[in-house]
Amino acid sequence: MGEPKPNLYSESFPIEGGNFNSAGIVSTGIKSILKKLGIPGDIVRKAAIVSYEAEINVVSYAKKAVVNLTVVPGAVCIEVIDEGQGIPNIDLAMQEGYSTADQKIREMGFGAGMGLCNIRNYSDDFHIESEVGKGTHLKMTIQTP
Amino acid sequence: MKLSEVKDILDAEIIVGEDCLDLEVHTAFGADLMSDVLAFAKAGSLLLTGLTNTQVIRTANVLDIAAIILVRGKKPSSETIALASELKIPILTTKYILFETAGRLYMKGIVGCLSKVENTSGRT
């Protein structure tokens, strides 16, 4: 793994579960922070997409969450740690098209079983851990030049 | 093509972004599923959709979408308009259905931001 890298930036953002109107505020914020840091546009977009899909998951399924944004030389890391129902079967949840979404989520244009796949596809490194009844922990890393 | 030309082709009404009509666009993506938009749409494209909630604006912002074209005569809520104004994302609305909207733009040279998906595994 080599020596620990110095943080160029780090900030934590809370997300409130169930608040559909607020979904996207954190990723919009992350996007503008990364832009200001001079991160290339395509990396900023990937980071915004993964954090946005994660936010949608939090408002849809969790009570609350914290998003940790960390920028180190060579990478943008986004961690989303929620308190909520958790995921009983991660393999199934990672299958494109598998969804437990209700009508409210679908009306917003989500809930088609693509969120976690999008998150994985836009991340260079993706980790997911979940405990039923406790919550889910996502960790996404996007490499920067 | 300039956004003003898109507006004319679609006989559209501009709801947000009166000052953005000089914006140049070349590509578009159309869907009502925002996860598909997030998966496939490219920066600088038009987003054609029938959804009008604030998540459409958030999605457009995340992807650096040039402008949103609401189809089937959909009108956004005041909340959606406020967010689009804040994030400086133009919204146009056209009475044409999604198919017609896409076809009319395609005939005039706007192309999809991709034409086929690479992998359809697991898609239903």
Boltz contact constraints between the chains, C-beta under 6 A:
constraints:
  - contact:
      token1: [A, 24]
      token2: [B, 58]
      max_distance: 6.0
  - contact:
      token1: [A, 27]
      token2: [B, 62]
      max_distance: 6.0
  - contact:
      token1: [A, 28]
      token2: [B, 61]
      max_distance: 6.0
  - contact:
      token1: [A, 48]
      token2: [B, 62]
      max_distance: 6.0
  - contact:
      token1: [A, 49]
      token2: [B, 38]
      max_distance: 6.0
  - contact:
      token1: [A, 49]
      token2: [B, 62]
      max_distance: 6.0
  - contact:
      token1: [A, 52]
      token2: [B, 62]
      max_distance: 6.0
  - contact:
      token1: [A, 95]
      token2: [B, 122]
      max_distance: 6.0
  - contact:
      token1: [A, 96]
      token2: [B, 122]
      max_distance: 6.0
  - contact:
      token1: [A, 97]
      token2: [B, 122]
      max_distance: 6.0
  - contact:
      token1: [A, 97]
      token2: [B, 124]
      max_distance: 6.0
  - contact:
      token1: [A, 108]
      token2: [B, 53]
      max_distance: 6.0
  - contact:
      token1: [A, 108]
      token2: [B, 55]
      max_distance: 6.0
  - contact:
      token1: [A, 109]
      token2: [B, 33]
      max_distance: 6.0
  - contact:
      token1: [A, 109]
      token2: [B, 34]
      max_distance: 6.0
  - contact:
      token1: [A, 109]
      token2: [B, 51]
      max_distance: 6.0
  - contact:
      token1: [A, 109]
      token2: [B, 55]
      max_distance: 6.0
  - contact:
      token1: [A, 110]
      token2: [B, 34]
      max_distance: 6.0
  - contact:
      token1: [A, 110]
      token2: [B, 35]
      max_distance: 6.0
  - contact:
      token1: [A, 112]
      token2: [B, 33]
      max_distance: 6.0
  - contact:
      token1: [A, 112]
      token2: [B, 35]
      max_distance: 6.0
  - contact:
      token1: [A, 114]
      token2: [B, 35]
      max_distance: 6.0
  - contact:
      token1: [A, 118]
      token2: [B, 38]
      max_distance: 6.0
  - contact:
      token1: [A, 118]
      token2: [B, 39]
      max_distance: 6.0
